[in-house]
Amino acid sequence: MFTGDPLLRRKCFRVGGNFDTGIDDWQHVFRVNFFAPIMLARGLVNELQRAQGAVVNVTSIAGSRVHPFAGAAYATSKAALASLTRAQATEAATLIGSP
C-alpha cells in the first residue's frame, strides 16, 4: 500500500491554432504538457517502486476531440500525454508489479 504523498501534476499551457502558432510556442507547450511528466516520472521511479506508488497525469478531452477552446499544440500535446500515460502504466506494471 502506498503511504507517501501523491503527486498530481496538473499544469497546462495553451496557444493558438496550428497555422498561427510559432514553433517556439509549440515546443513550449510540449515541454510543459508532455516532457515535464516524463521527467517527473523518471525522477520518481525509485520511490514509486519502493512504495508501489502511482503517477496520475491529467489530460484533456481536447486530446481526443476537437474543441474550440483548445489550440492545435495543446490538443496534440494532451493526446501525446494520454498515450504516454498508457505506455507508462504498462511499463510500470513490469517494474513495480501489478496490484
C-alpha positions in Angstrom: 0.0 0.0 0.0 1.3 3.4 -0.9 1.8 5.6 2.2 3.5 8.6 0.7 2.1 11.8 -0.6 0.6 11.6 -4.0 2.0 13.7 -6.9 -0.7 15.2 -9.0 0.7 17.2 -11.9 -1.9 19.4 -13.5 -0.3 22.1 -15.4 -1.1 23.1 -18.9 -0.2 25.8 -21.4 -2.3 26.7 -24.5 -1.6 28.8 -27.5 -3.4 29.5 -30.8 -4.1 27.3 -33.8 -1.9 25.2 -36.0 -1.2 27.8 -38.6 -0.8 30.8 -36.4 1.4 29.3 -33.6 5.1 29.6 -33.9 7.4 26.6 -33.5 8.8 28.1 -30.2 5.3 28.1 -28.8 4.7 24.5 -30.0 7.9 23.5 -28.2 7.0 25.3 -25.0 3.5 23.6 -24.9 5.1 20.2 -25.4 7.8 20.9 -22.7 5.1 21.8 -20.2 2.3 19.3 -21.2 4.3 16.3 -22.4 8.0 16.3 -21.4 7.6 17.5 -17.8 5.5 14.4 -16.9 8.2 12.2 -18.4 10.9 13.9 -16.3 8.8 13.7 -13.2 8.1 10.0 -13.6 11.7 9.3 -14.3 12.8 11.2 -11.3 10.4 9.3 -9.0 10.8 5.8 -10.4 12.8 4.5 -7.4 10.4 6.0 -4.9 7.4 4.6 -6.8 8.9 1.2 -6.9 9.7 1.2 -3.2 6.2 2.5 -2.2 4.3 0.7 -5.1 3.0 4.2 -5.9 1.3 5.6 -9.0 1.6 8.5 -11.3 -1.6 10.4 -12.2 -1.4 12.5 -15.3 -4.3 14.9 -16.0 -5.0 15.2 -19.7 -7.9 16.8 -21.5 -10.9 15.8 -23.7 -9.2 18.1 -26.2 -6.7 15.3 -26.7 -9.3 13.1 -28.3 -11.9 15.5 -29.7 -11.8 18.9 -31.4 -12.8 21.7 -29.1 -12.9 25.4 -29.9 -11.0 26.3 -26.7 -8.0 24.1 -27.5 -5.4 25.1 -29.9 -3.7 22.5 -32.1 -0.5 22.4 -30.0 -2.4 22.0 -26.7 -4.7 19.3 -28.1 -1.8 17.4 -29.7 0.3 17.6 -26.5 -2.6 16.2 -24.5 -3.2 13.4 -27.0 0.5 12.5 -26.6 0.3 12.6 -22.8 -2.7 10.2 -22.9 -0.7 7.8 -25.0 2.3 8.2 -22.8 0.2 7.5 -19.7 -0.9 4.2 -21.1 2.6 3.3 -22.1 4.0 4.2 -18.7 1.3 2.1 -17.0 2.3 -0.9 -19.0 6.0 -0.4 -18.3 5.4 0.4 -14.6 3.4 -2.8 -14.2 6.6 -4.8 -15.0 8.9 -2.5 -12.9 6.7 -2.1 -9.8 4.4 -5.1 -10.1 0.6 -5.2 -10.6 -1.6 -5.0 -7.5 
